[in-house]
Amino acid sequence: MKKEKKHICPVERAGSLDSRIRRWVQSPKKILGPYVKEGMTVLDLGCGPGFFSIEMAYMVGKSGCVIASDLQEGMLQKVRDKIEGTDLQERINLHHCEDERIGVSNPVDFVLAFYMLHEVPLQEALFDELGSILKPTGQMLIVEPPFHVSKSAFGMTIKRSESAGFELVETPKVFFSRTAVLQKG
């Protein structure tokens, strides 16, 4: 079976992913507040320019850690430029993932997959890998854009996660998004 090649948001469009308007409409603190706590290890999967990574680093505090992971080195460089010379360098670990594998082995308390799962051609393999690193009490927040992901396509993503051993916990409200909070079943 030939795998389908998915479109990945180019680094050149990173500015649109990290704007004041977006911060107002999709406040990282408001969206992640119920899930990310001090001392946690969190994975920002497909971190882009660090829109959520930076805020999560403040939320986990000095005893926590954010793994900012992206497929594109250019996106990781944008995060690196933001945190260089700050105390956030100690809290944010930049991780370049592979084409078909995240490659993180540290156990994590929380995974954020914001507007990126629709770019993953082999979602089943991704959910299997996430299941292997998510702590037993950990949760994952999936957020997808309705302009790229139909209701039925999002339903299929949830079914794929359930096949990998996750269960749907809740569907929080995030402006102009399809959402799901998952945990290991």
N, C-alpha and C positions, 0 to 999 in steps of 0.2 A: 504494500500500500504506500503510495507516494504521499509524503507529508506536505501539507499546504503551507506555503510561505506567507507569513503574516507581515503586515506593515508595522514598522516601529517608528514612533515619533522621533523625528530627526533632532539632533542637538541644536541646530539652527533655530528651532522653534521653542527652545527652553525658556526664553523670556516670557512667553505666553503662559507657561506653567507656573510661574513664580511672580505674580503681580499683586499689587495692593487690592485691586478689585477682586481677584480670586480669594485673597486672604479674608476679605470682608464677606464674600458669599460662601466660601468653604473654609471657615475658620479651623485651622488644625487643632487648636486648644479645645474648641467646642466638640469637634468630631471625635477626637481621641481621648478626651478627658475621662470618659467612663471606663476606658480600657487600659491606658498606659499609666503606670504608677512608679513612684520612686523605687530605685533598686532593680528594676526589671532589665532584662535583655530583650530588645525588640529588633525585628527585621523589617526594614523598609524595602520591600521588593519592587524593583523598578523605580528607584528613588528619584530618577530624573535630576533636576538641579537642586534637590534637597528641600523642597517646599515643606514637606512633613518631617523630614529627618532633623532639621534644626530645632523645631518645636519639641519633638520627641526627646531630643537630647536634654532640653531644659526639664522636661517632665520626669525623666528617669533619674535626674540628679547626678551628683558626683559618684554615687555608688552603682549607677546603672550604665548601660551600654546600648548604643544604637549601631546596628550593622546596616549601613547604607549600601545596597547592592544594585548594580545596574549592568546591563549588557554593553553599554556604550562607555568607553573610557572618557569621552568628551563630557558626558553628564557627571561622572565622578569628579572630573577636574573642576567643574563648576562648584560642586560641594566643597572640594578641597580649597578652592580659592576663598570661599565664604568663611571657612573655619580656621584657616591658617593664622597662627599667632593668637588664637583665642583659647580659652579653657575647654571649648567644645572639641578641640583636637583630641583630648583625652577620652572623650565619651563617644565619639563617632568613629567607627572603623569602616573604612571604604573597602568595598569588595567587588571586584570585577567578576561577574558570573559568566559562565560559558554559554554557548548557543543553546544547548539542550539540558543544562544542569545548573543549579544555583551554586553548588559546591561549598556550602556552609555546613560545618559539622557541629558548631556550638549549639547546645540546646537553647531555645528561645521561649520566652513567656508570651510573646505576642507577635503576630505577623500582620503587616499592612500591605495589601495589594490594591492600590488606588489607581484606577483607570489604566490598568496594564494587562489584565488577564486575557482580554480580547486579542492581544498581540502574541499570545503563546499558542503555538500550533499543537503541542502535545500536553494538554492540560492534565490528563490522567497521570502522566509521569511527574509533573510538577506537584500535584496533590500528594502523590506517594512520597516524594522527597520532603515536602513540607511536614507530612505526618511523621516522618522519621526524626525531625529536629524540634518539632513543637513539644514542649513539656506537657505532661498529662493534664494539667489544669489550664494549659494555655489556650488562647483564642486567636482567631484570624478574622480580620475585617476585610471583606471584599467590597469594592465600590467600582461600578462600571458606568460609563456614560450611555444614556439611552439613545443618543444619536449614532452610536457605533454598535450597540448591543441591544437587540430586540428582547422583549419579555420572554419569548420562547428560547432564545439563545442563552439568556441568563439562567433560565430554568435548567437547561442542559448543563451549564457550568455547575450548578448546585448538585445535579444528579451525579456528575463526575466526581465531585468532592465526596458525596455520600458513598460512592463506590470505593473510595480510598479510605473510608472509615470515619469521615467527618459527619457531624450532625448540625443542622441549622438550629441556632439558638434564638436569634432575633433578626429583625430587619429594621435597623434604625433609619431615621429620616436624615438624608443628606441631600441638599439642594440639587435638583436636576440630576439625580443618580439612581441607579439600582444598587441595593445594598444587601449584604448578608453577613452576620457574625456566625462563625463556625467554631466548633470545638471537636476534639476527638471523641468519638462515640464509645 
